[in-house]
Each structure stands twice: as C-alpha cells, then as structure tokens.
C-alpha cells in the first residue's frame, strides 16, 4: 500500500512531500514526490497508518481532493496522483497535467 511504502522509505522525522511544479511536462504542470524532513507552518499534512504526506499551500490549490497511491508495474514503481478533480487533462505517463481554471 501507499502508506506502507512511505513508511519503508522514510526515516524517523521524514515524510513524503508532494509538490506541483509549473512549466514542466506535456500538460504544463508536473507532480514531484520527494522524501523531506523540513516542514513549514503553512504545509498541509495528511497522515494515514503512521505515514505522512505533506503538501505546500500553493500546490494544495491544484491538488485538493486528489488521491495518491503507490503503483508497481513492470516498467516502474512510483508514487502517483491517481485522481485529481482539479486536473482537466492528465498526460498518459501520469506525471503531468493541465489544471482546470481555478480561482
């Protein structure tokens, strides 16, 4: 499961950070996952089964309501954003997207 994979790769006081970066990927925005230990007061934290996923406040605008999972496929194993209600189009590779208009 996603939570067990996060716990397996993170040391004590570490968490998985999910960020959205603009100007990248075929959709214009891309998802970036990384292990981190520095949390800002404005970060949004989701904790499940002892695993923590952290999203910065700017990325949260285009990630709110999304589902994160860990997939194991023949060609790669990776964290993915499976469902993003704020994405209008998602690239076939699943790492980039075009957001819907938001305010």
C-alpha positions as a LaTeX table, in Angstrom:
\begin{tabular}{lrrr}
\hline
Residue & $x$ (\AA) & $y$ (\AA) & $z$ (\AA) \\
\hline
Unk1 & 0.00 & 0.00 & 0.00 \\
Unk2 & 0.97 & 3.64 & $-0.36$ \\
Unk3 & 1.25 & 4.19 & 3.41 \\
Unk4 & 3.48 & 1.17 & 3.92 \\
Unk5 & 5.79 & 2.28 & 1.09 \\
Unk6 & 6.08 & 5.79 & 2.57 \\
Unk7 & 7.00 & 4.29 & 5.95 \\
Unk8 & 9.55 & 1.99 & 4.30 \\
Unk9 & 11.46 & 4.81 & 2.57 \\
Unk10 & 11.20 & 7.49 & 5.26 \\
Unk11 & 13.40 & 7.58 & 8.34 \\
Unk12 & 12.23 & 8.98 & 11.66 \\
Unk13 & 11.12 & 12.63 & 11.29 \\
Unk14 & 10.90 & 12.29 & 7.50 \\
Unk15 & 7.82 & 12.34 & 5.28 \\
Unk16 & 6.85 & 12.21 & 1.63 \\
Unk17 & 6.40 & 15.66 & 0.09 \\
Unk18 & 4.19 & 16.17 & $-2.95$ \\
Unk19 & 4.67 & 19.37 & $-4.95$ \\
Unk20 & 3.28 & 20.72 & $-8.19$ \\
Unk21 & 5.80 & 22.38 & $-10.47$ \\
Unk22 & 4.74 & 24.68 & $-13.29$ \\
Unk23 & 6.23 & 24.81 & $-16.78$ \\
Unk24 & 7.09 & 21.12 & $-16.89$ \\
Unk25 & 5.72 & 18.01 & $-18.55$ \\
Unk26 & 3.40 & 17.74 & $-21.51$ \\
Unk27 & 0.47 & 19.12 & $-19.52$ \\
Unk28 & 2.26 & 22.24 & $-18.28$ \\
Unk29 & 2.35 & 21.15 & $-14.63$ \\
Unk30 & 4.06 & 18.13 & $-13.10$ \\
Unk31 & 3.85 & 16.19 & $-9.85$ \\
Unk32 & 7.05 & 15.88 & $-7.84$ \\
Unk33 & 7.45 & 13.42 & $-4.96$ \\
Unk34 & 10.44 & 13.53 & $-2.61$ \\
Unk35 & 11.43 & 12.47 & 0.89 \\
Unk36 & 11.79 & 15.56 & 3.08 \\
Unk37 & 12.20 & 16.50 & 6.73 \\
Unk38 & 11.61 & 20.27 & 6.68 \\
Unk39 & 8.01 & 21.28 & 7.28 \\
Unk40 & 6.65 & 24.81 & 7.01 \\
Unk41 & 3.83 & 26.08 & 9.22 \\
Unk42 & 1.67 & 26.58 & 6.12 \\
Unk43 & 2.13 & 22.98 & 4.87 \\
Unk44 & $-0.88$ & 20.65 & 4.74 \\
Unk45 & $-0.23$ & 17.25 & 6.35 \\
Unk46 & $-2.12$ & 14.03 & 5.68 \\
Unk47 & $-1.35$ & 11.12 & 7.97 \\
Unk48 & $-2.57$ & 7.57 & 7.45 \\
Unk49 & $-1.37$ & 4.40 & 9.19 \\
Unk50 & 1.65 & 6.28 & 10.56 \\
Unk51 & 2.76 & 7.58 & 7.14 \\
Unk52 & 2.86 & 11.31 & 6.42 \\
Unk53 & 2.29 & 13.09 & 3.10 \\
Unk54 & 2.96 & 16.83 & 3.10 \\
Unk55 & 1.78 & 19.38 & 0.51 \\
Unk56 & 2.75 & 23.06 & 0.40 \\
Unk57 & $-0.06$ & 25.64 & 0.37 \\
Unk58 & 0.50 & 26.67 & $-3.27$ \\
Unk59 & 0.42 & 23.08 & $-4.57$ \\
Unk60 & $-2.67$ & 22.36 & $-2.47$ \\
Unk61 & $-4.69$ & 24.72 & $-4.69$ \\
Unk62 & $-4.42$ & 22.25 & $-7.59$ \\
Unk63 & $-4.23$ & 19.05 & $-5.51$ \\
Unk64 & $-7.15$ & 19.41 & $-3.11$ \\
Unk65 & $-9.35$ & 16.30 & $-3.29$ \\
Unk66 & $-6.68$ & 14.22 & $-5.06$ \\
Unk67 & $-5.87$ & 10.58 & $-4.37$ \\
Unk68 & $-2.25$ & 9.45 & $-4.05$ \\
Unk69 & $-1.19$ & 5.84 & $-4.49$ \\
Unk70 & 1.92 & 3.71 & $-4.99$ \\
Unk71 & 1.96 & 1.62 & $-8.15$ \\
Unk72 & 4.15 & $-1.32$ & $-9.03$ \\
Unk73 & 4.38 & $-2.00$ & $-12.73$ \\
Unk74 & 6.74 & $-3.96$ & $-14.91$ \\
Unk75 & 8.48 & $-0.80$ & $-16.15$ \\
Unk76 & 8.49 & 1.22 & $-12.91$ \\
Unk77 & 7.42 & 1.53 & $-9.31$ \\
Unk78 & 6.32 & 5.00 & $-8.27$ \\
Unk79 & 4.02 & 7.24 & $-6.29$ \\
Unk80 & 1.25 & 8.63 & $-8.47$ \\
Unk81 & $-1.65$ & 11.04 & $-8.22$ \\
Unk82 & $-4.46$ & 8.73 & $-9.36$ \\
Unk83 & $-7.38$ & 11.10 & $-9.19$ \\
Unk84 & $-7.14$ & 14.88 & $-9.27$ \\
Unk85 & $-10.52$ & 16.63 & $-9.53$ \\
Unk86 & $-8.72$ & 19.87 & $-10.38$ \\
Unk87 & $-6.98$ & 18.41 & $-13.45$ \\
Unk88 & $-8.59$ & 18.94 & $-16.82$ \\
Unk89 & $-6.18$ & 16.70 & $-18.71$ \\
Unk90 & $-3.62$ & 14.18 & $-17.46$ \\
Unk91 & $-0.65$ & 13.01 & $-19.51$ \\
Unk92 & $-0.50$ & 9.31 & $-20.39$ \\
Unk93 & 2.58 & 8.90 & $-18.20$ \\
Unk94 & 0.62 & 10.23 & $-15.21$ \\
Unk95 & 3.32 & 12.65 & $-14.09$ \\
Unk96 & 1.97 & 15.84 & $-15.68$ \\
Unk97 & $-1.40$ & 17.52 & $-16.06$ \\
Unk98 & $-3.29$ & 20.64 & $-17.12$ \\
Unk99 & $-5.32$ & 22.18 & $-14.32$ \\
Unk100 & $-8.88$ & 23.32 & $-14.68$ \\
Unk101 & $-9.41$ & 27.04 & $-14.30$ \\
Unk102 & $-9.32$ & 27.85 & $-10.61$ \\
Unk103 & $-9.65$ & 30.97 & $-8.55$ \\
\hline
\end{tabular}
